Amino acid sequence: MRRIIAITVILAVVVTCVAVANLRRDPKALKVDWRIKKRMPPLDVQVEHPSRGKIVETITAPGTIELVEEADIASQMVGQVTEVLVKKGAIVKEGDLLVKLDDRDAKARLESTDARIKRLRSAIAMAKADLEKASRDLKGYRKLADRGFSTPSEVNDGATLVAKTQAALEMSEHDLEESLAARGSTVQALTWTEIRAPIAGTVIDLDVEVGEVVIAGTTNLPGTVLMTIGDMSRMRVRADVDETDVALLESGQPAHIYLHADQDNPIAGTVDLIAPRGTKVGDVVSFETLIDVRGHHAASRPEMTATVEIEVKRAADVLGLPVQAVVHRRLKSLPDTRLFRDWIASQPVKPSEKGRDQESRYVQVVFVMKDGLAWARPIETGISDLEHIEVVGGIGLKDQVIVGPFRVLDELKDGQPVALKSPDEKPGEHDEPKP
């Protein structure tokens, strides 16, 4: 009996010493749970090993197809339409005649101006002849005055006549300059009666008929738009990129354009211009972005709606996992081990997390299956696409990472028993995402 008591005391002392040593090394290492737990059956899971491959990160934005080069054709004068030489859908070249206006008034003013110019030129010729005669007479008066045969009054009258004829000549010459300028304006008005195509393209809108009176636009009054011509071979998308994504955009980035009318055949594009200032509609701020369409596509039409997928980052050969394998857990719900403490200590605190309780911080984790149990591992990630996310650190190629089902991953805890999902089980049988 004494021997049994001695052995029991020795064992108690040994256990106590080991416990004290562990507590000194890690005060939180000893946790005693006196509750009686019922062993839960293992959860069926799917696992994958991390694999290397290409990951392309993209952002999406809604947009509208428009023409790069488009011109609204308007009149530069008031006039009545006498002839429309094109139809909607017609292809025109630069300089082609589109519309003719009534030119009778412009021609009459041009004829009147030409007649005035002729009359002024005749008046100038007459004034030059009068000036020549007056200058000759003044010269004769001065010679006679030197010989005493002419009075000073006659010489002065001769000089006055020369000055008057000189002034008359200059006045006629100024009138001629004014008339020539008026003729240029009249000729310009006459050319405006013939409205020609400023660019090559297709007549996409036609809003004028013979007999209508068109007006020219002013500062406060818009003019009459006769038609619209656009180059159908050059198109772009005007997209609205959300403010959370605009920092990732750069000119020259490749893009794919998915027309809502033909989503199975994406069109290649390139980011051309990003607006420096956003537009706020309600509580949503977006930035207008122009994406040039590469080549000509018969399926695309102006004003079509589309979704733009812009490639912002690309990695050719990186370690990756299915995106659903990475979950977020609060630090307080994870095991208090050196692995997680060291991991958290190495991660910078985000501005949104400053001032918060450390235990409330969220940590990116994956669950690795080992010996029939799920073990949480902190993980560092990089870029991602719709299916895969880059793994920067935390796991290796040989780890069996739990990737599903979604319902299991959403509630999975560290150390929980798991088993591989039966291969003959129908996909989605236990994978019902929460609403």
C-alpha positions as CSV (number, residue, x, y, z in Angstrom):
1,M,0.0,0.0,0.0
2,R,2.8,2.4,0.9
3,R,4.5,1.5,-2.4
4,I,1.4,2.5,-4.3
5,I,1.0,5.8,-2.5
6,A,4.7,6.6,-3.1
7,I,4.4,5.9,-6.8
8,T,1.2,8.1,-7.0
9,V,3.0,11.0,-5.2
10,I,6.0,10.7,-7.6
11,L,3.7,10.8,-10.7
12,A,1.9,13.8,-9.3
13,V,5.1,15.7,-8.7
14,V,6.3,14.9,-12.2
15,V,3.1,16.1,-13.8
16,T,3.2,19.2,-11.7
17,C,6.8,20.0,-12.7
18,V,6.0,19.5,-16.4
19,A,3.0,21.8,-16.1
20,V,4.9,24.5,-14.3
21,A,7.7,24.3,-17.0
22,N,5.2,24.7,-19.8
23,L,3.5,27.6,-18.1
24,R,6.8,29.4,-17.7
25,R,7.6,28.9,-21.4
26,D,4.1,29.8,-22.6
27,P,1.5,31.0,-20.0
28,K,-1.3,30.3,-22.3
29,A,-0.2,26.8,-23.2
30,L,-2.1,25.1,-20.5
31,K,-5.9,25.0,-21.0
32,V,-8.1,22.5,-19.2
33,D,-11.5,21.8,-20.6
34,W,-13.6,19.8,-18.0
35,R,-16.6,19.7,-20.3
36,I,-17.6,16.3,-21.8
37,K,-17.7,16.7,-25.6
38,K,-19.6,14.6,-28.0
39,R,-17.4,13.6,-30.9
40,M,-18.9,15.1,-34.1
41,P,-18.9,13.0,-37.3
42,P,-16.3,14.2,-39.9
43,L,-17.5,16.7,-42.5
44,D,-17.2,15.8,-46.2
45,V,-14.8,18.1,-47.9
46,Q,-13.0,18.6,-51.2
47,V,-9.3,19.2,-51.3
48,E,-6.8,20.5,-53.9
49,H,-3.1,21.0,-54.0
50,P,-1.9,24.5,-54.8
51,S,-0.8,24.7,-58.4
52,R,1.3,27.0,-60.6
53,G,-0.3,28.8,-63.5
54,K,-1.4,32.1,-65.0
55,I,-3.6,34.6,-63.1
56,V,-5.1,37.7,-64.7
57,E,-6.8,40.3,-62.5
58,T,-9.6,42.3,-64.2
59,I,-12.1,44.9,-63.3
60,T,-15.5,45.3,-65.0
61,A,-17.6,48.4,-65.8
62,P,-20.7,49.1,-67.8
63,G,-20.4,51.2,-71.0
64,T,-21.9,52.3,-74.2
65,I,-20.6,52.0,-77.8
66,E,-20.0,55.3,-79.6
67,L,-18.2,56.5,-82.7
68,V,-14.7,58.0,-82.4
69,E,-15.3,60.4,-85.2
70,E,-18.8,61.8,-85.6
71,A,-20.0,65.1,-87.0
72,D,-23.4,66.9,-86.7
73,I,-24.0,68.7,-90.0
74,A,-25.7,72.2,-89.5
75,S,-26.3,75.2,-91.7
76,Q,-24.2,78.4,-91.3
77,M,-26.9,80.6,-92.7
78,V,-30.6,81.0,-92.8
79,G,-32.1,79.5,-96.0
80,Q,-34.6,77.2,-97.5
81,V,-33.6,73.6,-98.5
82,T,-34.0,73.1,-102.2
83,E,-32.3,69.7,-102.6
84,V,-31.2,66.8,-100.4
85,L,-28.7,64.6,-102.2
86,V,-28.1,61.7,-99.7
87,K,-30.2,59.2,-97.8
88,K,-29.9,57.7,-94.4
89,G,-27.3,55.0,-94.4
90,A,-25.5,56.4,-97.4
91,I,-21.7,56.3,-97.5
92,V,-20.1,59.6,-98.3
93,K,-16.6,60.9,-98.9
94,E,-15.1,64.1,-97.5
95,G,-16.3,67.1,-99.6
96,D,-19.3,65.3,-101.1
97,L,-22.3,67.6,-101.7
98,L,-25.1,66.8,-99.1
99,V,-27.7,69.6,-99.2
100,K,-28.4,72.6,-101.3
101,L,-30.0,75.8,-100.0
102,D,-31.8,78.5,-102.0
103,D,-28.9,80.6,-103.4
104,R,-30.8,83.3,-105.3
105,D,-30.4,86.0,-102.6
106,A,-26.6,85.2,-102.3
107,K,-26.2,85.4,-106.0
108,A,-28.1,88.7,-106.2
109,R,-25.9,90.2,-103.5
110,L,-22.8,89.0,-105.3
111,E,-23.9,90.6,-108.6
112,S,-24.7,93.8,-106.8
113,T,-21.2,93.8,-105.1
114,D,-19.5,93.1,-108.5
115,A,-21.3,96.0,-110.1
116,R,-20.3,98.4,-107.3
117,I,-16.7,97.2,-107.6
118,K,-16.7,98.0,-111.3
119,R,-18.2,101.4,-110.7
120,L,-15.5,102.2,-108.0
121,R,-12.8,101.1,-110.3
122,S,-14.1,103.5,-113.0
123,A,-14.3,106.3,-110.4
124,I,-10.7,105.6,-109.4
125,A,-9.6,105.8,-113.0
126,M,-11.4,109.1,-113.4
127,A,-9.9,110.5,-110.1
128,K,-6.4,109.6,-111.3
129,A,-7.0,111.4,-114.5
130,D,-8.3,114.5,-112.6
131,L,-5.3,114.4,-110.3
132,E,-2.9,114.2,-113.2
133,K,-4.5,117.2,-114.9
134,A,-4.6,119.2,-111.6
135,S,-1.0,118.5,-110.9
136,R,-0.1,119.5,-114.5
137,D,-2.0,122.8,-114.1
138,L,-0.4,123.6,-110.8
139,K,3.0,123.1,-112.3
140,G,2.1,125.6,-115.1
141,Y,0.8,128.2,-112.7
142,R,4.1,128.0,-110.8
143,K,6.2,128.6,-113.9
144,L,4.1,131.5,-114.9
145,A,4.3,132.9,-111.4
146,D,8.1,132.8,-111.6
147,R,7.9,135.0,-114.8
148,G,5.3,137.3,-113.2
149,F,2.4,136.2,-115.5
150,S,0.4,134.4,-112.7
151,T,-0.9,135.7,-109.4
152,P,-0.4,133.9,-106.1
153,S,-4.2,133.4,-105.9
154,E,-4.1,131.2,-109.0
155,V,-1.2,129.2,-107.7
156,N,-3.0,128.6,-104.4
157,D,-6.2,127.6,-106.2
158,G,-4.2,125.1,-108.3
159,A,-2.7,123.5,-105.1
160,T,-6.2,123.2,-103.5
161,L,-7.5,121.5,-106.6
162,V,-4.7,118.9,-106.5
163,A,-5.4,118.2,-102.8
164,K,-9.1,117.7,-103.5
165,T,-8.6,115.3,-106.4
166,Q,-6.0,113.4,-104.3
167,A,-8.6,113.0,-101.5
168,A,-11.3,111.9,-104.0
169,L,-8.9,109.2,-105.3
170,E,-8.1,107.9,-101.9
171,M,-11.8,107.8,-100.9
172,S,-12.6,105.7,-104.0
173,E,-9.8,103.4,-103.3
174,H,-11.0,102.8,-99.7
175,D,-14.6,102.2,-101.0
176,L,-13.1,99.6,-103.4
177,E,-11.3,97.8,-100.5
178,E,-14.6,97.8,-98.6
179,S,-16.5,96.4,-101.6
180,L,-13.9,93.7,-102.2
181,A,-14.2,92.6,-98.5
182,A,-18.0,92.5,-98.9
183,R,-17.6,90.5,-102.0
184,G,-15.6,87.9,-100.1
185,S,-18.3,87.7,-97.5
186,T,-20.9,87.3,-100.2
187,V,-18.9,84.6,-101.9
188,Q,-18.6,82.8,-98.6
189,A,-22.4,83.0,-98.1
190,L,-22.9,81.6,-101.6
191,T,-20.6,78.6,-100.7
192,W,-22.7,78.0,-97.6
193,T,-25.7,77.3,-99.8
194,E,-23.9,74.1,-100.7
195,I,-23.4,71.9,-97.6
196,R,-20.7,69.4,-98.0
197,A,-19.4,66.4,-95.9
198,P,-16.6,67.5,-93.5
199,I,-15.5,63.9,-93.0
200,A,-15.8,60.5,-94.7
201,G,-18.3,58.2,-93.2
202,T,-21.9,57.0,-93.1
203,V,-25.1,59.1,-92.8
204,I,-26.4,57.7,-89.5
205,D,-29.1,60.3,-88.9
206,L,-31.0,62.5,-91.4
207,D,-33.4,65.2,-90.1
208,V,-34.0,67.5,-93.1
209,E,-36.4,67.5,-96.0
210,V,-36.8,69.7,-99.1
211,G,-38.7,72.9,-98.4
212,E,-37.6,73.3,-94.8
213,V,-36.1,76.6,-93.6
214,V,-32.9,76.1,-91.6
215,I,-31.2,78.6,-89.3
216,A,-27.7,79.1,-88.2
217,G,-26.7,78.6,-84.6
218,T,-25.9,81.4,-82.2
219,T,-24.6,81.7,-78.7
220,N,-28.1,81.4,-77.1
221,L,-29.9,79.6,-80.0
222,P,-28.8,76.2,-81.3
223,G,-28.9,75.9,-85.1
224,T,-30.7,73.3,-87.2
225,V,-28.9,69.9,-87.3
226,L,-29.5,68.5,-90.8
227,M,-27.8,65.1,-90.4
228,T,-25.1,63.2,-88.6
229,I,-22.2,61.5,-90.3
230,G,-20.0,59.0,-88.5
231,D,-17.0,56.9,-89.3
232,M,-18.4,53.4,-88.6
233,S,-14.9,51.8,-88.9
234,R,-13.7,53.4,-85.7
235,M,-15.6,52.9,-82.5
236,R,-14.9,53.1,-78.7
237,V,-16.7,52.4,-75.5
238,R,-17.5,55.1,-72.9
239,A,-17.4,53.2,-69.6
240,D,-18.1,54.2,-66.0
241,V,-15.4,52.7,-63.7
242,D,-16.2,52.6,-60.0
243,E,-14.1,54.8,-57.8
244,T,-12.7,51.7,-55.9
245,D,-11.2,50.4,-59.2
246,V,-10.0,53.6,-60.9
247,A,-6.6,53.6,-59.2
248,L,-5.8,50.3,-61.0
249,L,-6.4,51.8,-64.5
250,E,-3.6,53.0,-66.9
251,S,-3.7,54.0,-70.5
252,G,-2.8,51.1,-72.9
253,Q,-4.2,48.3,-70.7
254,P,-5.9,45.6,-72.8
255,A,-9.7,45.1,-72.4
256,H,-12.4,42.8,-73.6
257,I,-15.8,44.2,-74.6
258,Y,-18.9,42.1,-74.2
259,L,-21.9,43.4,-76.1
260,H,-25.2,42.7,-74.4
261,A,-26.5,41.6,-77.8
262,D,-23.6,39.2,-78.4
263,Q,-21.9,38.2,-75.1
264,D,-20.3,35.0,-76.6
265,N,-17.9,36.9,-78.8
266,P,-15.8,39.5,-76.9
267,I,-14.2,42.3,-78.8
268,A,-10.6,43.3,-78.1
269,G,-10.0,46.9,-76.9
270,T,-7.4,49.2,-75.3
271,V,-7.8,51.8,-72.5
272,D,-7.3,55.2,-74.1
273,L,-8.3,57.9,-71.6
274,I,-9.3,58.1,-68.0
275,A,-11.2,61.1,-66.7
276,P,-9.3,63.1,-64.1
277,R,-12.5,64.0,-62.3
278,G,-15.3,61.6,-61.2
279,T,-19.1,61.9,-61.7
280,K,-21.4,61.5,-58.7
281,V,-24.9,60.0,-59.2
282,G,-26.6,59.6,-55.8
283,D,-24.0,58.0,-53.6
284,V,-22.1,56.4,-56.4
285,V,-18.9,58.0,-57.8
286,S,-17.6,56.7,-61.2
287,F,-14.9,57.8,-63.6
288,E,-15.5,58.0,-67.3
289,T,-13.1,55.9,-69.2
290,L,-12.7,55.6,-73.0
291,I,-11.7,52.2,-74.5
292,D,-10.8,52.1,-78.2
293,V,-12.2,49.1,-80.1
294,R,-9.5,47.2,-82.1
295,G,-10.5,46.7,-85.7
296,H,-14.0,46.8,-87.3
297,H,-16.8,44.5,-86.0
298,A,-20.0,44.1,-87.8
299,A,-21.9,43.3,-84.7
300,S,-21.2,46.6,-82.9
301,R,-23.4,49.6,-83.4
302,P,-23.4,53.1,-81.8
303,E,-25.4,53.3,-78.6
304,M,-25.2,49.6,-77.9
305,T,-24.7,48.7,-74.2
306,A,-21.7,46.6,-73.2
307,T,-19.7,45.3,-70.3
308,V,-16.0,46.1,-70.3
309,E,-13.5,43.8,-68.7
310,I,-10.1,45.5,-68.3
311,E,-7.0,43.6,-67.5
312,V,-5.2,45.5,-64.7
313,K,-2.6,42.9,-63.5
314,R,-1.1,39.7,-64.9
315,A,1.1,37.0,-63.5
316,A,2.4,34.3,-65.8
317,D,3.6,31.6,-63.4
318,V,2.5,31.8,-59.8
319,L,1.2,29.5,-57.1
320,G,-2.5,29.7,-56.9
321,L,-5.7,28.3,-55.3
322,P,-9.4,28.4,-56.0
323,V,-10.7,31.7,-54.7
324,Q,-13.3,30.0,-52.5
325,A,-10.6,28.3,-50.5
326,V,-9.5,31.6,-48.9
327,V,-11.8,32.6,-46.0
328,H,-11.7,35.3,-43.4
329,R,-11.9,34.7,-39.6
330,R,-11.6,36.9,-36.6
331,L,-8.4,36.5,-34.7
332,K,-10.3,35.7,-31.5
333,S,-11.9,32.7,-33.3
334,L,-8.6,31.2,-34.3
335,P,-6.2,29.0,-32.1
336,D,-3.9,31.0,-29.9
337,T,-0.7,29.5,-31.3
338,R,2.8,30.9,-32.0
339,L,2.1,30.5,-35.7
340,F,-0.8,33.0,-35.7
341,R,0.8,35.4,-33.2
342,D,4.0,35.6,-35.3
343,W,1.9,36.0,-38.4
344,I,-0.2,38.9,-37.0
345,A,2.9,40.6,-35.7
346,S,4.4,40.6,-39.1
347,Q,1.4,42.1,-40.9
348,P,1.0,45.9,-41.0
349,V,-2.2,47.3,-39.5
350,K,-4.6,48.7,-42.1
351,P,-5.9,52.3,-41.6
352,S,-9.4,50.9,-41.2
353,E,-8.2,48.7,-38.3
354,K,-6.3,51.3,-36.3
355,G,-7.8,51.8,-32.9
356,R,-9.6,48.5,-33.0
357,D,-9.2,45.6,-30.6
358,Q,-6.6,43.2,-32.0
359,E,-8.8,40.3,-31.3
360,S,-11.4,41.7,-33.6
361,R,-9.0,41.8,-36.6
362,Y,-9.8,39.6,-39.6
363,V,-7.2,37.2,-40.9
364,Q,-7.1,35.5,-44.3
365,V,-6.8,31.7,-43.7
366,V,-7.1,28.4,-45.6
367,F,-7.9,25.1,-44.0
368,V,-5.4,22.3,-44.6
369,M,-6.4,18.7,-44.2
370,K,-4.0,16.6,-42.2
371,D,-4.6,13.3,-40.4
372,G,-8.3,13.6,-40.8
373,L,-8.5,17.1,-39.3
374,A,-8.8,20.6,-40.7
375,W,-6.1,23.0,-39.6
376,A,-6.3,26.7,-40.1
377,R,-3.3,28.4,-41.7
378,P,-2.7,32.1,-42.1
379,I,-2.1,33.0,-45.8
380,E,-0.8,35.9,-47.8
381,T,-2.3,36.5,-51.2
382,G,-1.7,38.5,-54.3
383,I,-3.7,39.1,-57.4
384,S,-6.8,37.2,-58.3
385,D,-9.2,36.5,-61.1
386,L,-12.7,35.0,-61.1
387,E,-11.5,31.5,-60.3
388,H,-8.0,31.6,-58.7
389,I,-6.0,33.7,-56.3
390,E,-2.3,34.0,-56.0
391,V,-0.6,32.5,-52.9
392,V,2.4,34.6,-51.8
393,G,3.1,32.8,-48.5
394,G,1.7,30.4,-45.9
395,I,1.3,27.1,-47.7
396,G,3.2,24.9,-50.1
397,L,2.6,22.7,-53.1
398,K,2.2,19.5,-51.0
399,D,-0.5,20.9,-48.7
400,Q,-4.0,19.5,-49.1
401,V,-6.1,22.6,-49.1
402,I,-9.9,22.3,-48.4
403,V,-11.7,24.1,-51.3
404,G,-15.3,23.1,-50.6
405,P,-18.2,22.7,-50.3
406,F,-19.1,26.3,-49.6
407,R,-21.4,25.6,-46.7
408,V,-18.7,23.6,-44.9
409,L,-16.0,26.2,-45.5
410,D,-18.2,28.9,-44.1
411,E,-18.6,27.2,-40.8
412,L,-15.3,25.1,-40.6
413,K,-13.3,25.4,-37.4
414,D,-9.7,24.6,-36.6
415,G,-9.1,21.0,-35.5
416,Q,-12.5,19.8,-36.8
417,P,-12.7,16.2,-38.2
418,V,-13.0,16.1,-42.0
419,A,-13.1,13.4,-44.6
420,L,-12.7,13.4,-48.4
421,K,-16.0,13.9,-50.2
422,S,-17.2,10.7,-51.9
423,P,-16.3,10.8,-55.7
424,D,-19.7,9.4,-56.7
425,E,-21.6,12.1,-54.7
426,K,-23.5,14.5,-57.0
427,P,-21.8,18.0,-57.2
428,G,-23.7,20.5,-55.1
429,E,-25.6,17.9,-53.0
430,H,-24.2,19.4,-49.9
431,D,-23.0,22.6,-51.4
432,E,-25.9,25.0,-50.9
433,P,-24.7,28.6,-50.5
434,K,-26.5,30.7,-48.0
435,P,-29.0,33.1,-49.5
